[in-house]
Amino acid sequence: MTALSQSSCEACRIGAPKVDEAEARELLTQIPDWSLIEVDGIRQLQRQYKFKNFVAAMAFANELADIAEAEGHHPGILVEWGKATVTWWSHSIKGLHRNDFVMAAKTDSLLGK
Ligand SMILES: C[C@H](O)[C@H](O)[C@H]1CNC2=NC(N)=NC(=O)C2=N1
């Protein structure tokens, strides 16, 4: 359980500041298993989790949906047999907000890792 995972999402509207490179690198030290990726010019955080089968991956996705709803911040989730790929970014600012790092840490906490 990291400090980041115990934070809450703050309001993130159009015009909210994106996390800069230095801050992104610092926050990534708290979620070392996540990768910074860029899709269509939008910076995102992504991690793949392994499960024993499809049902376990789906159960994880549903738990993640619950915390996403609670925080009002929603991930991309790709569920496949034995794995789930989670992607976080902030649609409203087309990039990374601190909220995405908070949610990545909360995603890790769901699995105790
Ligand atoms: C109205 C609603 O709160 C917003 O559209 C929220 C919903 N969930 C969201 N999730 C993500 N990842 N980015 C957003 O900008 C976003 N906006």
The ligand as a MOL file (V3000), in Angstrom:
LIG
                    3D

  0  0  0     0  0            999 V3000
M  V30 BEGIN CTAB
M  V30 COUNTS 17 18 0 0 0
M  V30 BEGIN ATOM
M  V30 1 C -18.4530 13.5910 -16.2520 0
M  V30 2 C -17.4260 12.6020 -15.8290 0
M  V30 3 O -17.0550 12.7580 -14.4990 0
M  V30 4 C -16.1710 12.7310 -16.6530 0
M  V30 5 O -16.4650 12.5930 -18.0230 0
M  V30 6 C -15.0870 11.7730 -16.2310 0
M  V30 7 C -15.5120 10.3280 -16.2460 0
M  V30 8 N -14.3620 9.4560 -16.1700 0
M  V30 9 C -13.1850 9.8070 -16.6910 0
M  V30 10 N -12.2060 8.9510 -16.7700 0
M  V30 11 C -11.0370 9.2720 -17.3280 0
M  V30 12 N -10.0650 8.3450 -17.3820 0
M  V30 13 N -10.8180 10.4880 -17.8070 0
M  V30 14 C -11.7410 11.4440 -17.7530 0
M  V30 15 O -11.4850 12.5700 -18.2270 0
M  V30 16 C -12.9820 11.1300 -17.1730 0
M  V30 17 N -13.9310 12.0130 -17.0470 0
M  V30 END ATOM
M  V30 BEGIN BOND
M  V30 1 1 1 2
M  V30 2 1 2 3
M  V30 3 1 2 4
M  V30 4 1 4 5
M  V30 5 1 4 6
M  V30 6 1 6 7
M  V30 7 1 6 17
M  V30 8 1 7 8
M  V30 9 1 8 9
M  V30 10 2 9 10
M  V30 11 1 9 16
M  V30 12 1 10 11
M  V30 13 1 11 12
M  V30 14 2 11 13
M  V30 15 1 13 14
M  V30 16 2 14 15
M  V30 17 1 14 16
M  V30 18 2 16 17
M  V30 END BOND
M  V30 END CTAB
M  END
